[in-house]
Amino acid sequence: MVEPILNRWSPRAYADRDVSIEDLKKGFEAARWAASSSNEQPWRFVVGRRGNETFKKILDALVPGNQVWAKNAPVLILSVARKHYTHNGHINRHYWHDTGAAMANFSVQVTALGLHAHSMAGFDHDKAQALFNIPDDFETVAVTAVGYLGDPDSLPEGPRKSELSPRQRKDLKEFVFSEWEKPAF
């Protein structure tokens, strides 16, 4: 397996170090090349850098449990997905999947650059939609914190405990099947 995939994880502790525009562009270039249904590329990204108004709005939409640590990330990204195909107006049943694939590419790319990304579902979708005047044909998907790894001791007890816990992944037999619930190998 390639190193950036093995090294990818979702930290909560971020160093007080800015992320360069060049590295963000490399991450979004990787996102741009993600596969998508009918090559729709339904993803849109709202990027906030620590201290600017966009960052403050994204942070404000997060649930308190995520705000407590995400406020220290140098970058917050709101991912948004278009619900309908542009070529025919039909519902795109894969818009969340495709947007997730783009963010997966982004995450692997920034990991290769020495950064880390932590995507979160814990935010108020309606609030984010309103804060950025996002049209109804688009839906907010996730918020992702991006930055350099920081000191876990800088976190409050709850997030620090999660930060220091060993990473665990399910065994392949739990999700790769030849028939429903029958492991493929």
C-alpha positions in Angstrom: 0.0 0.0 0.0 1.2 3.5 -0.7 2.7 5.5 2.3 0.2 8.4 2.2 -2.7 6.0 2.7 -1.0 4.2 5.5 0.0 7.5 7.2 -3.4 9.2 6.7 -5.2 9.8 9.9 -7.5 12.4 11.4 -5.8 14.3 14.2 -7.4 16.9 16.5 -4.1 18.6 17.6 -2.7 21.0 15.1 0.5 23.0 15.2 0.5 26.8 15.1 1.9 26.8 11.6 0.2 28.1 8.5 -0.5 25.9 5.4 0.8 27.3 2.2 -1.5 28.2 -0.7 0.7 26.0 -2.9 0.1 23.0 -0.7 -3.7 23.7 -0.6 -3.7 24.0 -4.4 -1.9 20.6 -4.7 -4.6 19.1 -2.4 -7.4 20.5 -4.5 -5.7 19.5 -7.7 -5.8 15.9 -6.4 -9.5 16.4 -5.5 -10.1 17.7 -9.1 -9.0 14.4 -10.5 -11.4 12.2 -8.4 -13.8 10.0 -10.4 -17.4 11.1 -10.5 -20.6 10.0 -12.1 -20.9 11.2 -15.7 -17.8 13.3 -14.9 -20.1 15.7 -13.2 -17.5 16.8 -10.5 -20.4 17.9 -8.2 -18.0 19.1 -5.5 -17.5 22.7 -4.3 -15.2 23.7 -1.5 -15.3 26.8 0.7 -11.9 27.4 2.2 -11.2 29.4 5.4 -7.8 30.2 6.7 -7.4 30.9 10.4 -8.3 34.5 11.2 -10.4 35.3 8.2 -14.2 35.6 8.0 -14.7 32.4 6.1 -12.8 30.4 8.8 -14.9 32.1 11.5 -18.2 31.2 9.7 -17.2 27.6 9.2 -16.1 27.3 12.8 -19.4 28.8 13.9 -21.3 26.1 12.1 -19.4 23.3 14.0 -20.8 21.6 17.0 -19.1 22.7 20.3 -17.3 19.4 20.6 -15.5 20.0 17.3 -15.1 23.8 17.8 -12.9 23.1 20.9 -10.1 21.6 18.8 -10.8 22.7 15.2 -10.4 26.4 16.2 -6.6 25.7 16.3 -6.4 24.3 12.7 -4.9 26.7 10.2 -7.5 25.7 7.5 -11.1 24.7 7.6 -12.9 23.5 4.4 -16.6 23.2 3.9 -17.3 20.6 1.2 -20.5 21.1 -0.7 -22.1 18.9 -3.4 -24.5 19.7 -6.3 -27.6 17.5 -6.1 -28.5 17.4 -9.9 -26.6 16.8 -13.1 -25.9 19.9 -15.0 -26.4 18.3 -18.4 -30.0 17.1 -17.8 -31.2 18.3 -14.4 -31.8 14.8 -13.2 -31.0 13.9 -9.6 -27.4 12.7 -9.2 -27.7 9.8 -6.7 -23.9 9.8 -6.3 -23.2 13.4 -5.4 -22.1 12.7 -1.8 -20.1 9.7 -2.9 -18.3 11.7 -5.6 -17.6 14.6 -3.2 -16.2 12.1 -0.6 -14.0 10.7 -3.3 -12.6 14.1 -4.1 -11.9 14.8 -0.4 -10.3 11.3 -0.1 -7.9 12.3 -2.9 -7.3 15.7 -1.2 -6.5 13.9 2.1 -4.1 11.5 0.6 -2.3 14.3 -1.3 -2.0 16.6 1.7 -0.7 13.6 3.8 2.0 13.1 1.2 2.9 16.8 1.8 3.3 16.3 5.5 -0.1 17.7 6.5 -3.1 16.0 8.0 -6.9 16.4 7.4 -9.7 15.6 9.7 -13.2 15.5 8.2 -16.2 16.1 10.4 -19.9 15.4 10.2 -20.5 17.3 13.4 -21.8 20.7 12.1 -25.1 22.4 11.5 -25.8 21.9 7.8 -28.6 24.5 7.7 -26.5 27.1 9.4 -23.6 26.5 7.1 -25.9 26.7 4.1 -27.3 30.0 5.3 -23.9 31.5 6.3 -22.6 31.1 2.8 -25.8 31.7 0.9 -25.5 28.2 -0.8 -28.2 27.7 -3.4 -30.8 24.9 -2.8 -29.4 22.7 -5.5 -26.3 22.3 -3.3 -25.9 20.4 0.0 -23.3 20.8 2.6 -21.4 17.5 3.1 -18.6 17.9 5.7 -16.1 20.2 7.3 -12.4 19.3 7.1 -9.6 20.7 9.3 -6.2 20.8 7.7 -2.8 21.5 9.2 0.4 20.2 10.6 0.4 17.7 13.5 0.4 19.4 16.9 0.9 18.4 20.5 -1.9 16.2 21.9 -1.3 17.8 25.3 -2.7 21.0 24.0 -6.1 19.4 23.8 -8.8 19.2 26.5 -9.2 15.8 28.1 -11.9 14.3 25.8 -10.2 15.1 22.5 -6.8 14.3 23.9 -8.0 10.8 24.9 -9.2 10.2 21.3 -6.0 11.6 19.9 -3.8 9.2 21.9 -6.0 6.1 21.3 -4.5 3.5 18.9 -5.9 3.6 15.4 -8.2 0.7 14.6 -9.6 -0.6 11.3 -12.1 -3.3 10.7 -10.8 -6.6 9.2 -11.5 -7.1 5.5 -13.8 -10.0 6.2 -16.2 -7.6 8.0 -16.9 -5.6 4.8 -15.7 -7.4 1.7 -18.2 -10.0 0.6 -18.8 -12.5 -2.1 -22.4 -12.8 -1.0 -24.1 -10.7 1.7 -22.3 -11.2 5.0 -20.1 -14.0 3.4 -16.4 -12.9 3.4 -14.9 -12.8 -0.1 -11.5 -13.8 1.2 
